[in-house]
Amino acid sequence: MGSSETDETLESHGTEMGKRTDSVTRLREWVLVEGDRLFIAMLISAAVFVLFLSLNEIGVIAFTNDASITRVASGMIAGTFSLVTLVVSINQLILSQEFASAGGARDQLEGVMEFRSNVAEAASVPASPASPSRLLEVLIEAINDHATALDDATDSLGDSEIRALIGKYTNGIEESTEQVDDTLEHTTFGTFQAVSAAIAYDAAWQLYVARQLRERYADSLSDEATAAIDELIETLELFITTREHFKTTYLQRELTRFSQLTIYCGLPAILSAMLVGFIYADFTGPTISVVYLPYIVSALVGIVVSPLALLVSYILRTATVTRRTSSIGPMLPQKDPDAGPFDVTDDDGD
């Protein structure tokens, strides 16, 4: 394996959730995943308000036709009712996942306790932390320690090419673990920053490369190096499992909060839509001066679309996170099968 190929095959083309390239990408990432969802929803509602005022100013729309506005108000009432009903259904679906019999709850508890014991053993700590962020941090530190042990165990290898390959792989792990560890130290679970840091860590690719290295160079590795890479693989598997569990828990909390906020906004939205209809209910025309009418109706429409704005803001994040973590372990559908980094092979090996 040549050096150029080695550099390419060890690149990690993973989720890249934390990668920044330009202002457009940073803005897109802020809208999709990083920005506060409630603030994003408020921006959408404000944008609707400004849009309606602007269209009225340039003469594209008007607020003087009683029949048209009344029909629009009726549609907004029906649509808001439908959206609130949909959100209630989503909330019921989330709650249904929390129901469990005594036997099921006990099996779940035993599974969690066994998993925590495995984490404590892999990380060489007396007991795994209770905090999700600290648990992820412990696993990240354990991955870094096992990578360092693997690098040290390969210093005496006679094959300089394999030694350089493993050295580059472990150096990459150390750099990425340090970045994630710095982020996790200053975050708490429940904030998206912690979940984002865990998702951005490309453990699946590192697991894939580690398994390839172990199988392809088993005859060249010492017993110490083989043990180190086995421990690294086990810890990566534990990290992926932990991340998927916490990601699911976080998304459940996000959808529950979205349901609450939608219910809170649902009643004002329906009342605002009804108020639009009442403004035009008089036979003599709108009950408000035509000077203020565009501002008032546009503001009421902005309130009416607030539940929809919440839906857009939350679905953007949950859908993006789900798409970027659509696989578990080294099954990477986002990889191009013809791309160089997808193959971890040598020139002579099969």
C-alpha positions in Angstrom: 0.0 0.0 0.0 1.5 3.3 -1.1 1.6 6.3 1.2 -0.9 8.3 -0.9 -3.3 5.4 -0.8 -2.8 5.0 2.9 -3.6 8.7 3.5 -6.8 8.4 1.4 -8.1 5.1 2.9 -7.8 6.3 6.5 -9.9 9.5 5.9 -13.2 9.5 7.6 -16.1 10.7 5.5 -18.7 10.4 8.1 -21.6 12.6 9.3 -19.5 15.8 9.3 -22.1 17.4 11.5 -19.6 19.7 13.1 -17.7 20.5 9.9 -17.6 24.2 8.7 -16.5 25.3 5.3 -18.1 28.6 4.5 -20.8 31.0 5.7 -23.5 29.4 3.6 -22.7 26.0 5.2 -22.7 27.5 8.7 -26.0 29.1 8.1 -27.5 25.9 6.8 -26.2 23.9 9.7 -27.6 26.5 12.1 -31.0 26.4 10.6 -31.0 22.6 10.3 -29.6 21.4 13.6 -27.8 24.0 15.8 -30.3 26.9 16.2 -32.8 27.0 19.0 -36.0 25.5 17.6 -38.3 28.0 19.3 -36.3 30.9 17.9 -36.3 29.3 14.4 -40.1 29.0 14.6 -40.4 32.7 15.7 -38.2 33.7 12.7 -40.5 31.8 10.4 -43.6 33.5 11.8 -42.0 36.9 11.6 -40.9 36.1 8.0 -44.6 35.4 7.2 -45.6 38.7 8.7 -43.0 40.6 6.7 -43.9 38.7 3.5 -47.6 39.5 3.7 -46.9 43.2 4.4 -44.4 43.3 1.5 -46.8 41.7 -0.9 -49.5 44.2 0.1 -47.1 47.1 -0.4 -46.2 46.1 -4.0 -49.8 45.4 -4.8 -49.6 41.6 -5.2 -52.3 41.0 -2.5 -55.0 43.1 -0.9 -56.9 42.9 2.4 -60.2 44.5 1.2 -62.1 41.5 -0.3 -64.4 40.3 2.5 -65.3 37.0 0.9 -61.7 35.9 0.1 -60.4 36.7 3.5 -63.3 34.9 5.2 -62.6 31.8 3.1 -58.9 32.0 4.0 -59.8 32.3 7.7 -62.0 29.2 7.5 -59.2 27.2 5.9 -56.7 28.4 8.5 -59.0 27.3 11.3 -59.5 23.8 9.8 -55.7 23.5 9.0 -54.7 24.4 12.6 -57.2 21.9 14.1 -55.8 19.2 11.8 -52.2 20.1 12.8 -52.9 20.0 16.5 -54.7 16.7 16.1 -51.6 15.3 14.3 -49.4 16.5 17.1 -51.6 14.8 19.7 -51.2 11.6 17.7 -47.4 11.9 17.7 -47.4 12.5 21.5 -49.6 9.4 22.0 -47.1 7.4 19.9 -44.2 8.6 22.0 -46.1 7.8 25.2 -46.9 4.3 24.0 -43.1 3.6 23.9 -42.9 4.3 27.7 -45.5 1.7 28.7 -44.1 -1.6 29.9 -45.1 -4.5 32.1 -43.3 -5.4 35.3 -41.4 -8.1 33.5 -40.5 -5.9 30.6 -39.3 -3.1 32.9 -37.2 -5.6 34.9 -35.6 -7.0 31.7 -34.9 -3.5 30.5 -33.3 -2.6 33.9 -31.1 -5.7 33.8 -30.0 -4.9 30.3 -29.1 -1.4 31.3 -27.2 -2.5 34.4 -25.3 -5.1 32.3 -24.4 -2.6 29.7 -23.1 -0.1 32.3 -21.0 -2.9 33.8 -19.5 -3.5 30.3 -18.8 0.2 30.0 -17.1 0.4 33.4 -15.0 -2.6 32.5 -14.0 -1.2 29.1 -13.1 2.2 30.6 -11.4 0.7 33.6 -13.5 2.7 36.1 -15.2 1.5 39.3 -18.6 2.4 38.0 -20.0 4.1 34.9 -21.3 7.7 35.4 -25.0 8.3 35.7 -24.9 11.4 33.5 -25.2 10.7 29.8 -22.7 13.3 28.8 -20.2 12.0 31.3 -20.8 8.5 30.2 -20.0 9.4 26.6 -17.0 11.3 27.8 -15.7 8.2 29.7 -16.1 6.1 26.5 -14.3 8.7 24.4 -11.4 8.8 26.8 -11.3 5.0 26.8 -11.2 4.9 23.0 -8.3 7.4 23.1 -6.4 5.2 25.7 -6.9 2.0 23.6 -5.7 3.8 20.5 -2.6 5.0 22.3 -2.0 1.5 23.6 -2.3 0.1 20.1 0.1 2.7 18.8 2.6 1.8 21.5 2.2 -1.9 20.9 3.1 -1.5 17.2 6.3 0.4 17.7 8.3 -2.8 17.5 6.7 -4.1 14.3 9.3 -5.0 11.6 7.0 -3.9 8.7 7.4 -0.1 8.6 4.5 0.2 6.2 2.0 -1.4 8.6 3.5 0.5 11.5 3.0 3.8 9.6 -0.6 2.8 8.7 -1.6 2.0 12.2 0.2 5.1 13.5 -1.8 7.3 11.2 -5.0 5.5 12.2 -4.4 6.0 15.9 -3.3 9.6 15.5 -6.6 10.3 13.7 -8.5 8.7 16.6 -6.6 10.8 19.2 -7.3 14.0 17.4 -11.0 13.3 16.9 -11.5 12.1 20.5 -9.8 15.3 21.9 -12.2 17.5 19.9 -15.3 15.6 21.1 -14.0 15.4 24.7 -13.5 19.2 24.8 -17.1 19.7 23.7 -18.6 17.1 26.1 -16.7 18.7 29.1 -18.7 21.9 28.6 -22.1 20.5 27.9 -24.9 18.7 29.6 -27.3 16.2 28.2 -30.5 17.8 27.0 -28.7 20.4 25.0 -28.3 19.6 21.3 -24.6 20.4 21.5 -23.8 17.2 23.4 -25.8 15.0 21.1 -24.3 16.7 18.1 -20.8 16.1 19.3 -21.5 12.4 19.8 -23.2 12.1 16.4 -20.3 13.9 14.7 -17.8 11.4 16.0 -17.3 8.9 13.2 -17.1 5.8 15.4 -18.6 3.6 12.7 -15.8 4.4 10.2 -13.1 3.8 12.9 -14.7 0.5 13.8 -14.7 -0.5 10.2 -11.0 0.3 9.8 -10.1 -1.4 13.1 -11.7 -4.6 12.0 -10.0 -4.4 8.6 -6.6 -3.9 10.3 -7.1 -6.8 12.7 -8.1 -9.3 10.0 -5.7 -8.2 7.3 -2.6 -8.0 9.4 -3.3 -10.6 12.1 -0.2 -12.5 11.3 2.0 -9.4 11.6 0.6 -8.1 14.9 1.9 -9.1 18.3 -0.3 -10.5 21.0 -0.2 -7.1 22.8 -1.2 -5.2 19.6 -4.0 -7.7 18.9 -5.3 -7.3 22.5 -5.2 -3.6 22.2 -7.1 -3.5 18.9 -9.7 -6.0 20.3 -10.3 -3.6 23.3 -10.5 -0.7 20.9 -13.1 -2.5 18.8 -15.2 -3.4 21.9 -15.1 0.2 23.2 -16.1 1.6 19.8 -19.1 -0.8 19.8 -20.1 0.3 23.3 -19.8 4.0 22.2 -22.0 3.4 19.1 -24.6 1.6 21.3 -24.6 4.4 23.9 -24.8 7.1 21.3 -27.8 5.4 19.6 -29.6 5.1 22.9 -29.0 8.7 24.0 -29.9 9.9 20.5 -33.2 8.1 20.7 -33.8 9.5 24.2 -33.0 13.0 23.1 -35.3 12.8 20.0 -38.1 11.6 22.3 -37.6 14.6 24.5 -37.5 16.9 21.5 -40.7 15.5 20.1 -42.4 15.7 23.5 -41.4 19.4 23.8 -42.6 20.0 20.3 -46.0 18.5 21.2 -46.2 20.8 24.3 -45.3 23.9 22.4 -47.7 23.1 19.6 -50.5 22.7 22.0 -49.6 26.0 23.7 -49.6 27.8 20.3 -52.6 25.9 19.0 -55.2 27.9 20.9 -53.8 31.4 20.1 -53.5 30.3 16.5 -57.1 29.2 16.3 -58.4 32.3 18.0 -56.3 34.5 15.7 -57.8 32.7 12.6 -61.3 33.2 14.1 -60.5 36.9 14.8 -59.5 37.4 11.1 -62.9 36.1 10.1 -64.7 38.3 12.7 -62.9 41.4 11.4 -64.5 40.9 8.1 -67.9 39.7 9.4 -69.6 43.2 9.3 -71.8 43.8 6.3 -70.2 47.2 5.8 -66.7 45.8 5.5 -63.7 45.4 7.8 -64.2 46.8 11.3 -60.7 48.2 11.3 -59.3 51.2 9.3 -57.8 50.2 6.0 -54.6 52.0 7.1 -54.0 49.5 9.9 -55.7 46.5 8.4 -52.6 45.0 6.5 -50.5 45.2 9.7 -53.2 43.6 12.0 -54.2 40.8 9.5 -50.5 40.0 8.7 -49.7 39.8 12.4 -52.7 37.5 13.0 -51.6 35.3 10.1 -48.1 35.1 11.6 -49.7 33.8 14.8 -51.9 31.4 12.9 -48.8 29.8 11.2 -46.9 29.5 14.5 -47.8 25.8 15.0 -46.7 25.1 11.4 -43.5 27.0 12.0 -42.8 24.8 15.1 -43.4 21.7 13.0 -41.0 22.9 10.3 -38.3 23.8 12.8 -38.4 20.6 14.8 -38.8 18.3 11.8 -35.8 19.9 10.1 -33.6 18.9 13.1 -35.0 15.5 13.8 -35.0 14.5 10.1 -31.5 15.7 9.6 -30.2 13.8 12.7 -32.0 10.7 11.6 -30.7 10.9 8.1 -27.1 11.4 9.2 -27.3 8.5 11.6 -29.4 6.1 9.5 -27.1 3.1 10.1 -25.5 1.5 13.2 -22.0 0.3 13.0 -19.8 -0.2 9.9 -22.8 -0.3 7.5 -22.4 3.0 5.9 -25.0 3.8 3.2 -23.7 7.3 2.7 -20.4 6.0 1.4 -19.8 5.9 -2.3 -18.7 2.3 -3.0 -16.3 3.5 -5.7 -14.7 6.1 -3.4 -11.1 5.4 -2.3 -11.7 5.9 1.4 -14.3 3.1 1.4 -11.6 0.5 0.8 -9.1 -0.4 3.4 -6.9 -2.8 1.5 -3.3 -3.3 0.4 -2.2 -3.5 -3.2 -1.6 -7.2 -3.0 -4.2 -8.3 -0.5 -7.8 -9.3 -1.3 
